[in-house]
Amino acid sequence: MSNPALAARGGDLLQQAIASLRQENPLVDPVLYEPLAELLKDAAHGDDEGVITPYVEAVAVALLGRR
């Protein structure tokens, strides 16, 4: 995802998922709110090349109840 527009979209998706966790997402066990939020927050910055892994995007989609 070296395309900046795609990276921004992925970052927005992760931010939405983080917000859902901070609002006590009913799809997630409360014990996982903070660890998942931290994982997504760290991943939102991307790797060394700014790429957001598709696996983390899939977690965000699941947290938001999307398919």
Contacts in CASP RR format, 6 or more apart in sequence:
PFRMAT RR
TARGET T0000
AUTHOR 0000-0000-0000
METHOD contacts of the structure
MODEL  1
MSNPALAARGGDLLQQAIASLRQENPLVDPVLYEPLAELLKDAAHGDDEG
VITPYVEAVAVALLGRR
1 7 0 8 1.000
1 10 0 8 1.000
1 50 0 8 1.000
1 51 0 8 1.000
1 52 0 8 1.000
2 49 0 8 1.000
2 50 0 8 1.000
2 51 0 8 1.000
7 46 0 8 1.000
7 50 0 8 1.000
7 51 0 8 1.000
7 52 0 8 1.000
10 52 0 8 1.000
10 57 0 8 1.000
10 60 0 8 1.000
11 44 0 8 1.000
11 52 0 8 1.000
13 57 0 8 1.000
13 60 0 8 1.000
13 61 0 8 1.000
13 64 0 8 1.000
14 40 0 8 1.000
14 41 0 8 1.000
14 43 0 8 1.000
14 44 0 8 1.000
14 52 0 8 1.000
14 56 0 8 1.000
14 57 0 8 1.000
14 60 0 8 1.000
15 44 0 8 1.000
16 60 0 8 1.000
16 64 0 8 1.000
17 36 0 8 1.000
17 40 0 8 1.000
17 59 0 8 1.000
17 60 0 8 1.000
17 61 0 8 1.000
17 63 0 8 1.000
17 64 0 8 1.000
18 37 0 8 1.000
18 40 0 8 1.000
18 41 0 8 1.000
18 44 0 8 1.000
20 63 0 8 1.000
20 64 0 8 1.000
21 28 0 8 1.000
21 33 0 8 1.000
21 34 0 8 1.000
21 36 0 8 1.000
21 37 0 8 1.000
21 40 0 8 1.000
21 63 0 8 1.000
22 33 0 8 1.000
22 37 0 8 1.000
24 30 0 8 1.000
24 33 0 8 1.000
25 33 0 8 1.000
25 63 0 8 1.000
27 62 0 8 1.000
27 63 0 8 1.000
27 65 0 8 1.000
28 36 0 8 1.000
28 63 0 8 1.000
36 59 0 8 1.000
36 63 0 8 1.000
39 56 0 8 1.000
39 59 0 8 1.000
40 56 0 8 1.000
40 59 0 8 1.000
40 60 0 8 1.000
43 52 0 8 1.000
43 53 0 8 1.000
43 56 0 8 1.000
44 52 0 8 1.000
46 52 0 8 1.000
46 53 0 8 1.000
47 53 0 8 1.000
61 67 0 8 1.000
END
